[in-house]
């Protein structure tokens, strides 16, 4: 099981949801009523068709992962990058816990408030390199990066893209119940930091950094300047934040107006800037497609600044992209699970006995149902829109404001918890693949944090229900 471990785990997950199509009838909520249909067995050729659909709709995520690999392939051949890593490591010597804590706080806040759960993967290899060079093992690096990102999903607030599915179904908003969501964020983040620092004390291994995939070779040019690289990376992070924050939620219209001005500019009646750049979305509504373009542009610009020949730039980028092929393929395969459960919806059928086991809204039952749904939905939007309409439209039609709040908190929190361990978690599977960490090793290391999060979140939900 160790060889191609993650591939086997993802394929088994796909096989499981395909098996459900043979065992369970289809059921879904549509136009105010529950629709129940006969079984729709998925065959081998149908699965292959779903592979094509996954590539058609989600290949841009795989391309994004490849672009990240290419970006770091370029950086690994620049002495200034290794010099930068060494400066950070030496600067935090004997205070490594401060670095990890600061990163976890920043990543969690950005994930929660700017919707950067997948976008933050751009910074993962950089943070991972620093942590490994500090002498910590790969699990520690994964806990810091993946852990902080999913904590942001648990306490998501002000990020429209994170909670869109829930908001569409039950009429909530990304900025609603902000104090409660911030409470979830803070409590979950404290648990993560405690677990990471506790684990890291006993898991240092200098052997981890011997693989050049994770950290570039020791610099042969210690005098190569670091500040141009720092300035460029900082600028990229600034663009990353500006482009994904939901500015409309705060009533900020500047970026939309600037976008319209640029795209509407005409030269002799020809919208030259719009057609040259192919601009499609203003800051605040970027997708991974625009981010991928940004990565390509800045990877070349860094090479230009450091006087790398164009042919060498292409070679370095392609070598980096090659190392990212496996994570990119796994990411696209994960979305086959989403295609299967969307085209042949059996998850609601499987959950109906659980959801109808209580007379009223039960926090524990709903948390279990939300967790299971999110595991097989990949994205919260699809999970929420597949099950929540049945919950609010059939089971509990007289929900009061407090019930709506609890439902919202449960579903967004359980999605974050699920993405910490689910074989359908894009950020998790991509990171484990990059670090060559077997799935079972991750589960053995993270189960305590998972249990603590579930217990604490259920306590918070229960307290809110009595308020």
N, C-alpha and C positions, 0 to 999 in steps of 0.2 A: 504493500500500500504506500510505501514511502516514495517510490518513483512515480512521477506524475501525480502526486497526491492530490493537489487542488483540482486538476482536470477530472480525476475520478470522482471527487466530491461533488463538483458541479454537474457532471454527467449523471450521477446517481440522483441528484435533486431533480434534474429534468425527467429522468425515468420515473421518479415518484409521481410527479404531477401528470405525466402521461398515463400512468397506471390508474390514477384517480378517475380519468375519463372513461375507463373501462368498468370501474366499480360503482361510480355515482352518477345519478342523473344531473342534468344541467338545471340551475336555478339562478335567477337574477331579478332585480327590481327594475321595473320600467313603467313609466307613465302612471305612477301612483299605485301600482299593484305588483304582486310577486308573480313572476312567470316561471313555471316549472315545465321542463321538457324532458324527453327521453334521453338516454345515454347517447353521447356522441363519441364513439371510440376513435382515438387518434392512432393512425397507423404509421408505419415507418416512413413512407413517402410524404405523409402529411407533416411529420416532424422535420423532414428535410426542407419542405416548403416553409415551415416556420423559421428555419435557419436563415433562409433568404429574406424573410420579412424582418427578422432581427437585424440583419446586415443593412437592409434598406433604411430602417428607421433609427438605428442606434450605432451605426458604424462610425458616426462622428465622435462618439465617446472613445472608441478604440483608436481612432486617429489622434485624438487628444492625448491619450496615453503614449502613443508612439512619438508624438511631438515632444512630450516631456523627456522621454528617453533620449531623443536626438539632442535636445537642449543640454542635457547633462553630459552627453557624449562630447559636445563641444567644450563645456566647462572643464571636463576632466583632462583636457589637453592644454589647458592654460595654467601656467605656473601661478599666476595671481590668485586663482581659485583655491589652490592648495594652500597658498600663503594665508588667504583669508580664513580658511578652516583652522589652520594652525594657530592663528592669532586668537580666534574665538576659544579654542580649546585651552590655550595657555592663559587667556584672560579669566577663564572660569575654573582654573585649577583649584582643587579642594573646595570649590563652590559650585560643582556641577548641578546640584539640586536646584540652584537658583535659575540656571539656564532652562532646565526642563520645566520648572514651574511656570516661568514666564511664557515659554512656548505654549504650554497647555492652556494657559489663561487666554493668550492672544488667539489661538486657533479656535477655542471654544466660543469666544465672543464673536469672532468673525463668522463662524458657522451659524451661530444663533441669530445674529443681527444683520448679516449681509447675505445669508444663503449661500455661503461658499463651501458647502460640504464636499463637492467634487472638485471645485476650482482650487481648493487648498492643496490638492495632490501635487500641484506644480512645485510647492515648497517642501514636500515630503523628502525627496532625496537629499536636499541640502541639510535638513534637520537630522535625518538619519545618519548622514556622514559625520556630523559633529558628535552625535551621541556615541557612535561606534568608535570614533577616534578618542573619545573620553574614556573608553575601555569598557563600556556597557555592552550587554548582549543584544541580539536582534529583537528579542521579545520586548525588551525595554523600549527600543526605538519604535516598535509597532504600537506599543501601549500609549506612548506619548503622542504619536501622530494620529493614528486611527481613533484612539480613545478620546482625545480632545475634540475631534471632529464630530463624533457621534454624540458626545455630551452636548454639543451645540444644537443638535437635532432634538434632544430631549427637552432642552429649555429654549426652544426656538421662539423668538419674539422679534417683531419688525421685519421678518424675512418672508415676504409674500410667497415666494416659490416653495418654501419649506412646508407651509400649512395650507396650500391652495385647495387640495382635495377636501380637507375637513371644512374649510370655510365655505366652499361651494355647496356642500350638502346641508350643513346645519346653520348656515348664516352667520358664522363668527368672522372675525377679521384677524389679520396677523398681529395687530397691535392691541387686540382685546385681551383683557385680564393680564396686562403686562406685568404687574407686581407678582402675581402667582407664577407666571412663566419664568420671571427672573429668579424667583425663589427656587424653582426646579433646576435652573441653570447653576445657581450658586451651590446648592446642596450636592448636586451630581458632580460638579467640578471638584469640590472638596474631597468627595469619596475617591475620585480618580487620582487626584494628586497624592492623597495618602497611600493608595494602593501602589502607584507607580514608584514613589520614593521608598516604600517598604520593600517592594520587589527588587528594585535596583541595587539596594545595599548588599544583597547577597548574590547578585548576578553580574559580575564583571568578568569579561573574557577578552583579552587583547587579541586572541586568535581571530575574532570576528572581522577585524579590519584588514586582514591579509588579502582578502579578495578585492581586486581593483574595481569590481563592479560597484562597490559601495563607497569607496573613497579613492580619489586619484593618487597616483604614486607621489612619493615625497618630492617636493619641488627641487628642480636643479637650478632654478633662478630665484633665489631668495629676495633679490632686489626688485623683482617685477612689481610694479605698483598695484595696490589693492583698491585704491579709492575709485578708479573708474568703474570697476566691477560692482562695488558697493553702491555707487550712484545709480547704475543701470538697474540693478536688482531692486533697489528701493523704489525707483520709478515704476518698475513693473508691478510691484506690490501696490503702489498707489493707484495705478490704472485698474488693477484687479479689484480693489475695494470700490472705487468710484463706479465701475462698470456693473457691479452686481448688487449694490445697495438699492433697495426699493424706494427710489426718490419720490415717486408719486404718493407714497404713503405719508410722507412728511410735507407734501404740498410744494416740493421743489420742482420748478418747471424749467430751470436754467438749461439743463442738459438736453431736454426735449426741444427747446427753442433753438439751441445751438445746432443740434442735429438737423432740424428743419432748414435752418439758414444755410448750412453746408450743402445739404442735398438739393436744395432748390436753386443754388447759385448756377447761373447759366452764362456761357460765353458764346456769343452769337446765336443765342436761342438753344444752345446745347448744354444739358446738365452735366458739365464735364467732371466735377468732383464726384458726383453720385455714381457716374458710370465708370470712372477710373478706379475708384476704391470699392465700388459695389457695396456701399454702406447699407446695412439693413436694420440696425437697432441702435438707439442712443444709449449712453451710459445709464445704467439702472435696469436695462433689459437685455444685456448681453447674454449669449449662450456660450457653450464650450467651443462652438465653431469660431466665433470671433476671438476667443482666447487662444485657440490654436494658431490662428493667423498672427496674433501678437507674439507668441512664442517663436514662430518661424522668423519673424522680422528681427526680434531682439537677439536671437541666437546668431544671426549673420552679423548684426551690428557689433556684438561683443567680439566676434572674430576680426572684424574690420578694425576695431579700436586696438586690439592686441596684435595687429599686423599678421594675422594668420592667412596664408594663401587660400584663395577661394577653393581650389581643388582639395586642399587639406581640410577646409571647413566642411565640404560635402562628405569627405571620407569620415571625419569625426562624427558628424551628425548621423550618418547612416549606421555607423558602428554602434552609436548609442541607441538608435531606433531598433536595431536588431536585438539588443538586450531587452527591449520592451515589448517584443512581439508576443511572448507568452502571456504577460499580463493583459495586453490588448485583446488577444483572442479570448481569454477567459472572461473579460468584461462583456464582450459581445455574446458569448455563450450564456452568461447569466441572464441576459434579457430574453432568451428563449423561454425561460420559466414564466416571465411576464406575458409573452405572446400566448403561451399555452393556457394560462389561467384567465386571460382576457377573452380569447376566442372560444374556449370551452370552459365556462365558469362553473367550477364544481366546488370551489372553496366555501361559498355560502351554503351549499347543500351539506357539506361536512360540518359546518359550524351551527346549523340550525338547532340540532338537539341540545347543544351547549347553551345557545342564546335563549332558548325557550325553557330552560331548566328552572328559571326563577320567575316569579310573578312581576317583579319590578326591576328597575335598573340596579344591577348588582355590580359593584366596583370590581370585585375579583374575577367574576365571569367575563366582564367586558374587557378587562386587562388581558386575560388569556386569549380571548377572541381576537383582540387587536394585535397581539404579538404574533399569533399564528398567521393571521391575514397578511401582516407586513412581511413576514418571512417569505411568503410565496408571491408577493406583489412587487418586489424590488423597489418600487417608488411609492411613497405615501399617497400620492394622488390616486393611483390605481387601486390601492388597498381601501382607502376611505370611500371612494365612489362605488366600489363593488359591494361593500357590506353595510356601511352606515345608512344608506337610503332605506334598507330593510329594517334596520334598528329603529329609525325615527319615523318611518312611514307605516310600519305594520305592528312592531312589538310595543313601542312606547310612543304613542301619538300625543300624549298630553304632557310633554316634558316642559318643566319650568326653566327659568334662566339659570338657576344653579345646576340643574341636570345638564344643560347644554355646556356649561363651563367644564363640568367634570368629564363629559364625553370628549371635549376638545383636548383637555389636558391628558387624558388617558391615551388617546390615539396618537398624539404627537410624541408623547413620552415613550410609549411602547414601540413606536417605530424606531426611535433612537436606540432603545435597548436591543431590539431585534438586529439592527445593523451592526451591533457590537460583535455578534456571534453568527449571524445567518450566513449560509453558503451563497446567498443571493445579494450580499452586501458588496456593492461595487468597490467602495473605498477599501474594504477589508480584504477582499480577494485579490485586488490589484497589488496591495501592499504586501500581503503574505507571499504572493508570487515573486515580487521584486526581491524580497528578503530571503526567499527559499525556506520559508517556515511552514512545516506541515500543519494542516488544519487542526489535527488532534492536539498538537503541542500548544497551539494558541488557546484552545478550549481549556486545557489543563492549567494554563497560566492565568486565564481571565475569569474563571468561574466564580471566584470569590467576589470580585467586583460586580459581576452580573447579579449574583444573589443579593448583595448589599443594595444595589440600585433598585431592584424589584421590591425588596422589603421597604425601603425608605419611601419610594414613590407610592406604594400602596398605603402607607401610613399617612402621607400627605393627602392623597385622594380621600381617605376616610375622614380626616380632619376637615377638609373642605366641604364634604357632604353634610357635616353637622353645623357648619357655620351659618 
